[in-house]
Amino acid sequence: MNKLPDFMFTRKFLFQTVVFIVLFSILFLLLYSPFSSTYWFNLRKSYQFVGTITMYAFTVLFLLSAKVLLMDLNHRYGVSIRGLILFSLAEVLIVTLIYMAITILVRQDGISFIILFPKALFCIFLIMVIPYIIAYLYGYAHGLKLQSESSQTMPDGALIVSIHDNKGNIKLSLRIMDILYAVSEDNYVKIFYEQDGSVRNSMIRTTAKNIEDDLEGYITRCHRSYLINIAKVRFFNNDRDNLYVILDQEGINPIPVSRSYRESISKLLSR
C-alpha cells in the first residue's frame, strides 16, 4: 500500500479542503452559468434562494461527515492513494445525487433524469476534482516536507510518535526508543514502555492494526496478540516448538512468537 503522509488526514487539513471546494464552487458556477441549460442557483428569488442554501448546507454537512469517516478509515486500516481516489469519486457521485434531487424540486419542469444526470455529474466532477487535485498535491508535498524535517532534526530512536484511539484522538506520545511492546486485549491495546528506568503501561481503546499503522517501521507483530519494538529484542529463541523473544528490559517475561511470524522476525533481527 502506498502510504500517504499523516498530514493529509488531519482534521484541520481535511476541513480546510471542504472550505476550498465551497469557495471554488461559487467561482466556478458564476463562470459556468452562461453555458449551462440546467443552472438555477439564485439568491434573489425566494424558492431558488432556499434551494441554493439547502444545496450548500446538505453538501457541506455531507462532506464534513465524509472527512470524519475518512480519518477513521485511515486510522483503522490505512488509506492508500487508490483508496483516496475511490473515496473522492464516491463523494462526487453522492454530491451529484444531492444536486439532482434539489434541482428537480427547484425547477419543477419535469426535467428527465437521463438528461440531467450526465450534465450534473460533469459539473460536480469539475467543481470537486479540481480543488481536490490542488489540495491533495499540496497536502502530499507538505506532509512529506514535515516528515523529512522531523527525521532530519533527531535520530530515529529519539523521534516522538503519537498513538491514536479508535476515534483518531491522540492518547499517548512517546519516544520510539522508549517503546517496548504492545498486547492486544479485546477492543483495547496495552502499550508497555520505559519511563524513568521502570516499565509503565497505558491502555488505549484501539486495535493492533491501528498500532501497526501509527508505529509503522518501528514496531512489528510477532503474534496475533503481541507487537514488539524489534530494536529492543535481546534474544530470540528460534526453536520450532518453543518460539519467543526476550527484550533487553529487566522484569519482562518472554514474549511468544507465532510460527507464522517466525520468518519475518528472523529477517528483521538478521539486519
LOBA-166557 format. One record per residue (C-alpha): residue number from 1; residue in one letter; x, y, z. Coordinates in steps of 0.001 Angstrom, whole numbers. Example, Ala and Ser with C-alpha at 12.3 -4.5 7.8 and 13.67 -1.06 7.14 Angstrom:
<pts>
{1 'a' {12300 -4500 7800}};
{2 's' {13670 -1060 7140}};
</pts>
This chain:
<pts>
{1 'm' {0 0 0}};
{2 'n' {1297 3473 -894}};
{3 'k' {1135 5155 2483}};
{4 'l' {121 8802 2360}};
{5 'p' {1528 11404 4778}};
{6 'd' {-358 11674 8075}};
{7 'f' {-794 15418 7442}};
{8 'm' {-3328 14613 4697}};
{9 'f' {-5645 13005 7255}};
{10 't' {-5552 15704 9913}};
{11 'r' {-8890 17271 10799}};
{12 'k' {-7633 20781 10013}};
{13 'f' {-6386 19904 6522}};
{14 'l' {-9476 17921 5505}};
{15 'f' {-11915 20521 6803}};
{16 'q' {-9966 23274 5020}};
{17 't' {-10304 21193 1850}};
{18 'v' {-14095 21350 2231}};
{19 'v' {-13928 25151 2591}};
{20 'f' {-11741 25306 -529}};
{21 'i' {-14308 23275 -2504}};
{22 'v' {-17147 25585 -1417}};
{23 'l' {-15252 28743 -2410}};
{24 'f' {-14147 27190 -5686}};
{25 's' {-17717 26116 -6470}};
{26 'i' {-19013 29667 -6090}};
{27 'l' {-16432 31000 -8533}};
{28 'f' {-16950 28077 -10911}};
{29 'l' {-20746 28441 -11002}};
{30 'l' {-20502 32168 -11697}};
{31 'l' {-18324 31429 -14727}};
{32 'y' {-20218 28291 -15789}};
{33 's' {-23787 29619 -15539}};
{34 'p' {-23948 31254 -19027}};
{35 'f' {-23094 27893 -20629}};
{36 's' {-25475 25719 -18600}};
{37 's' {-29063 24889 -19505}};
{38 't' {-29802 23444 -16059}};
{39 'y' {-28331 26235 -13919}};
{40 'w' {-30796 27527 -11324}};
{41 'f' {-28757 28918 -8386}};
{42 'n' {-30142 32293 -7373}};
{43 'l' {-30207 34335 -4148}};
{44 'r' {-32952 36729 -5285}};
{45 'k' {-35973 34556 -5964}};
{46 's' {-37260 33006 -2748}};
{47 'y' {-37639 29377 -3859}};
{48 'q' {-34263 29424 -5648}};
{49 'f' {-32688 31083 -2620}};
{50 'v' {-33992 28280 -402}};
{51 'g' {-32786 25709 -2920}};
{52 't' {-29310 27268 -3092}};
{53 'i' {-28911 27417 684}};
{54 't' {-30288 23879 1034}};
{55 'm' {-27890 22561 -1613}};
{56 'y' {-24846 24074 52}};
{57 'a' {-25972 23078 3547}};
{58 'f' {-26526 19428 2626}};
{59 't' {-23296 19289 616}};
{60 'v' {-21132 20805 3339}};
{61 'l' {-22709 18598 6001}};
{62 'f' {-22110 15513 3857}};
{63 'l' {-18509 16433 3021}};
{64 'l' {-17629 17145 6655}};
{65 's' {-19140 13805 7670}};
{66 'a' {-17223 12094 4863}};
{67 'k' {-13949 13611 6108}};
{68 'v' {-14594 12290 9611}};
{69 'l' {-15207 8850 8089}};
{70 'l' {-12021 9165 6014}};
{71 'm' {-9955 9951 9126}};
{72 'd' {-11446 6948 10889}};
{73 'l' {-10754 4644 7929}};
{74 'n' {-7170 5847 7771}};
{75 'h' {-6585 5188 11472}};
{76 'r' {-8236 1769 11318}};
{77 'y' {-6949 389 8042}};
{78 'g' {-4733 2971 6383}};
{79 'v' {-5860 4735 3188}};
{80 's' {-3774 4261 34}};
{81 'i' {-3592 6590 -2956}};
{82 'r' {-6040 4335 -4795}};
{83 'g' {-8353 4276 -1793}};
{84 'l' {-8315 8079 -1549}};
{85 'i' {-9166 8399 -5254}};
{86 'l' {-12059 5941 -4984}};
{87 'f' {-13333 7640 -1825}};
{88 's' {-13241 11051 -3543}};
{89 'l' {-15074 9727 -6613}};
{90 'a' {-17744 8264 -4338}};
{91 'e' {-18140 11730 -2780}};
{92 'v' {-18572 13210 -6260}};
{93 'l' {-21321 10707 -7082}};
{94 'i' {-23222 11326 -3823}};
{95 'v' {-22996 15125 -4166}};
{96 't' {-24241 14731 -7755}};
{97 'l' {-27307 12858 -6496}};
{98 'i' {-27917 15561 -3863}};
{99 'y' {-27664 18232 -6553}};
{100 'm' {-30047 16345 -8841}};
{101 'a' {-32666 15867 -6121}};
{102 'i' {-32687 19560 -5227}};
{103 't' {-32608 20594 -8915}};
{104 'i' {-35729 18545 -9655}};
{105 'l' {-37514 20115 -6661}};
{106 'v' {-36499 23682 -7544}};
{107 'r' {-37062 23612 -11309}};
{108 'q' {-40345 21654 -11219}};
{109 'd' {-40352 21396 -15017}};
{110 'g' {-40239 17624 -15303}};
{111 'i' {-36626 17509 -16473}};
{112 's' {-35579 13976 -17382}};
{113 'f' {-33176 12084 -15138}};
{114 'i' {-31347 10821 -18233}};
{115 'i' {-30787 14380 -19445}};
{116 'l' {-29898 15804 -16035}};
{117 'f' {-27536 13102 -14749}};
{118 'p' {-24608 13490 -17210}};
{119 'k' {-24762 17286 -17002}};
{120 'a' {-24903 17253 -13209}};
{121 'l' {-22127 14679 -12944}};
{122 'f' {-19880 16676 -15283}};
{123 'c' {-20466 19897 -13352}};
{124 'i' {-19982 18396 -9880}};
{125 'f' {-16935 16444 -11084}};
{126 'l' {-15206 19639 -12187}};
{127 'i' {-16253 21540 -9064}};
{128 'm' {-14842 18893 -6725}};
{129 'v' {-11985 17206 -8568}};
{130 'i' {-10088 20373 -9491}};
{131 'p' {-9807 21628 -5874}};
{132 'y' {-9165 18051 -4675}};
{133 'i' {-6191 17725 -7028}};
{134 'i' {-4796 21062 -5867}};
{135 'a' {-5422 20368 -2174}};
{136 'y' {-4113 16794 -2182}};
{137 'l' {-976 17686 -4131}};
{138 'y' {-281 20409 -1583}};
{139 'g' {-1098 18084 1322}};
{140 'y' {1144 15337 -45}};
{141 'a' {4095 17678 -633}};
{142 'h' {3668 19453 2697}};
{143 'g' {3254 16151 4534}};
{144 'l' {6478 14782 3037}};
{145 'k' {8248 18013 3989}};
{146 'l' {7095 17699 7606}};
{147 'q' {8240 14068 7733}};
{148 's' {11613 14996 6243}};
{149 'e' {12142 17848 8699}};
{150 's' {11219 15561 11591}};
{151 's' {13656 12815 10550}};
{152 'q' {16488 15296 9991}};
{153 't' {16211 17001 13360}};
{154 'm' {16646 13892 15505}};
{155 'p' {17788 10279 15207}};
{156 'd' {15127 7611 14647}};
{157 'g' {15228 6394 18233}};
{158 'a' {14552 9900 19566}};
{159 'l' {11559 10511 17311}};
{160 'i' {8343 11302 19120}};
{161 'v' {5410 9243 17862}};
{162 's' {1729 9545 18699}};
{163 'i' {-716 6691 19261}};
{164 'h' {-4394 7262 18490}};
{165 'd' {-7566 5661 19761}};
{166 'n' {-10381 4374 17542}};
{167 'k' {-11784 7890 17141}};
{168 'g' {-8473 9284 15932}};
{169 'n' {-7689 11150 19159}};
{170 'i' {-4059 11159 20312}};
{171 'k' {-3865 9185 23577}};
{172 'l' {-121 8705 24024}};
{173 's' {3030 10378 22670}};
{174 'l' {6480 8995 23448}};
{175 'r' {9912 8351 22006}};
{176 'i' {10452 5366 19744}};
{177 'm' {13375 4238 21892}};
{178 'd' {11084 4006 24940}};
{179 'i' {8521 1662 23372}};
{180 'l' {8899 -1981 24421}};
{181 'y' {5882 -3949 23213}};
{182 'a' {2100 -3959 22936}};
{183 'v' {-580 -6503 23802}};
{184 's' {-3995 -6646 22126}};
{185 'e' {-6841 -7386 24549}};
{186 'd' {-10326 -7465 23019}};
{187 'n' {-11098 -3877 21955}};
{188 'y' {-8062 -2423 23716}};
{189 'v' {-4295 -2437 23261}};
{190 'k' {-1942 -2128 26221}};
{191 'i' {1278 -289 25384}};
{192 'f' {4359 -1063 27507}};
{193 'y' {7170 1482 27575}};
{194 'e' {10130 2666 29632}};
{195 'q' {9859 5732 31833}};
{196 'd' {12374 6829 34455}};
{197 'g' {14045 3426 34399}};
{198 's' {10875 1412 35013}};
{199 'v' {8255 -277 32827}};
{200 'r' {4925 1535 32540}};
{201 'n' {1852 727 30501}};
{202 's' {-1108 2542 29036}};
{203 'm' {-4415 1005 27921}};
{204 'i' {-5862 2509 24736}};
{205 'r' {-9187 1701 23061}};
{206 't' {-7890 810 19616}};
{207 't' {-6792 -2155 17515}};
{208 'a' {-3455 -3835 16896}};
{209 'k' {-3788 -2770 13239}};
{210 'n' {-4025 868 14295}};
{211 'i' {-891 489 16401}};
{212 'e' {945 -1023 13442}};
{213 'd' {-82 1953 11297}};
{214 'd' {838 4574 13916}};
{215 'l' {4232 2950 14561}};
{216 'e' {4930 1630 11076}};
{217 'g' {8591 736 10648}};
{218 'y' {9288 768 14375}};
{219 'i' {7084 -1935 15808}};
{220 't' {6219 -5314 14310}};
{221 'r' {3729 -8059 15039}};
{222 'c' {5204 -11293 16376}};
{223 'h' {1970 -12948 17466}};
{224 'r' {-1768 -12485 16967}};
{225 's' {-1896 -10536 20239}};
{226 'y' {1654 -9164 20555}};
{227 'l' {3679 -6461 18832}};
{228 'i' {7307 -5720 19703}};
{229 'n' {9873 -2998 19176}};
{230 'i' {12406 -5056 17228}};
{231 'a' {15240 -2765 18398}};
{232 'k' {14550 -3881 21972}};
{233 'v' {14963 -7624 21313}};
{234 'r' {17942 -9119 23155}};
{235 'f' {17348 -12807 22456}};
{236 'f' {15243 -14820 20048}};
{237 'n' {14644 -18476 20765}};
{238 'n' {14122 -19919 17283}};
{239 'd' {13215 -23408 18383}};
{240 'r' {10277 -24520 16240}};
{241 'd' {8466 -25910 19295}};
{242 'n' {9214 -23008 21606}};
{243 'l' {9333 -19633 19857}};
{244 'y' {9752 -16485 21939}};
{245 'v' {11779 -13286 22271}};
{246 'i' {13330 -11657 25320}};
{247 'l' {13580 -7888 25468}};
{248 'd' {16547 -6013 26909}};
{249 'q' {14453 -4526 29714}};
{250 'e' {14615 -6405 33009}};
{251 'g' {11426 -7782 34515}};
{252 'i' {9601 -8509 31250}};
{253 'n' {8533 -12090 30680}};
{254 'p' {9409 -13826 27370}};
{255 'i' {7049 -12742 24600}};
{256 'p' {5620 -15502 22404}};
{257 'v' {6265 -15652 18666}};
{258 's' {3795 -17399 16377}};
{259 'r' {5116 -19773 13735}};
{260 's' {3548 -17587 11052}};
{261 'y' {5747 -14661 12172}};
{262 'r' {8902 -16702 12776}};
{263 'e' {10483 -15980 9401}};
{264 's' {9711 -12232 9412}};
{265 'i' {11147 -11822 12928}};
{266 's' {14283 -13741 11930}};
{267 'k' {14789 -11498 8897}};
{268 'l' {14323 -8311 10897}};
{269 'l' {16797 -9428 13563}};
{270 's' {19364 -10507 10956}};
{271 'r' {19557 -6921 9733}};
</pts>
